Amino acid sequence: MERNYKQIFSWENKERIKYLENFNSHVVNYFKNIGHSRAGDSWEEEPAKIERKEINKLIDKAHSYIIATGFSTKAINLETVRELDLVLNIFNLGKLHIGHRSLLDTIERAIAKYENDKKSAILRTYSPLFWIALLIDCLVSLPFEALGKVGFNQNRIEVSFMGKLFKYAFYIISYLSIAVLAHIFISALIKAGFLTKL
């Protein structure tokens, strides 16, 4: 699972924008080269087949980058009244009678989200507090990743009640520990004469 767009460094922000713009370009070119008949049938022209291969290489990461912005990639198929994922079902949209404009809108909105967060990403990158918070996030996720590697459903455990309880408890303990360590460090500096007590 990719980190939320508010939890990434400036270089990661740039990488995700570039990746999604490239993905969007392939998607646009793919749909430009879909043939249509008067009877309503559609088929892939040769350029579309080439774009399909490229899209398949990029689709999983692009999907996770979009999800990381908080935007939903889900849509309701009005014929079956069932929910489907626009990105993961990109090659089935025509068969399901769903216009590809909704897919492009989703990708473009995700790109805009990253674009609008550029300045914040730069500030985060140079903030020691952000690095500390990121370190704590990594430590909290370690037990879940370990369970995932031995065969358990990592995502399911993380979103369970006990998983959330563990995470909240670990966060509280971690931040309290940092506060105590900071107090000890400052007290030591005062005693050593490097700082004056307020």
Residue pairs with C-beta under 8 A, 6 or more apart in sequence:
1 64
1 155
2 61
2 64
2 65
2 67
2 68
3 12
3 68
3 137
4 68
4 70
5 13
5 16
5 68
5 69
5 70
5 113
5 114
5 117
6 117
6 120
7 134
7 137
8 16
8 121
8 124
9 121
9 124
9 125
10 118
10 121
10 122
10 124
10 125
11 125
12 121
13 114
13 117
13 118
13 121
14 118
16 65
16 68
16 114
17 111
17 114
17 115
19 58
19 61
19 62
19 65
20 62
20 65
20 66
20 107
20 110
20 111
20 114
21 111
22 58
23 55
23 58
23 59
23 62
23 107
24 104
24 107
24 108
24 111
26 51
26 54
26 55
26 58
27 51
27 55
27 90
27 100
27 103
27 104
27 107
28 104
29 47
29 48
29 51
30 48
30 51
30 52
30 55
30 90
31 48
31 100
32 47
32 48
33 44
33 45
33 46
33 47
33 48
33 51
34 42
34 43
34 44
34 45
34 48
34 94
35 42
35 43
35 44
35 45
36 42
42 94
44 52
52 91
55 90
59 87
59 88
59 90
62 87
62 107
63 73
63 85
63 87
63 88
65 110
66 73
66 87
66 106
66 107
66 110
67 73
69 109
69 110
69 113
69 114
70 113
71 106
71 109
71 110
71 113
73 85
73 86
73 87
73 88
73 106
74 83
74 84
74 85
74 86
75 83
75 84
75 85
75 86
75 98
75 102
76 82
76 83
76 84
77 83
77 84
77 96
77 98
79 96
79 97
80 96
84 96
86 93
86 98
86 102
86 103
86 106
87 103
87 106
87 107
89 96
90 100
90 103
93 99
93 100
93 103
94 100
124 130
132 178
136 171
136 174
136 175
139 170
139 174
140 167
140 170
140 171
140 174
143 166
144 154
144 157
144 158
144 163
145 154
147 154
147 157
148 154
148 157
157 163
158 164
158 167
186 195
189 195
190 196
190 197
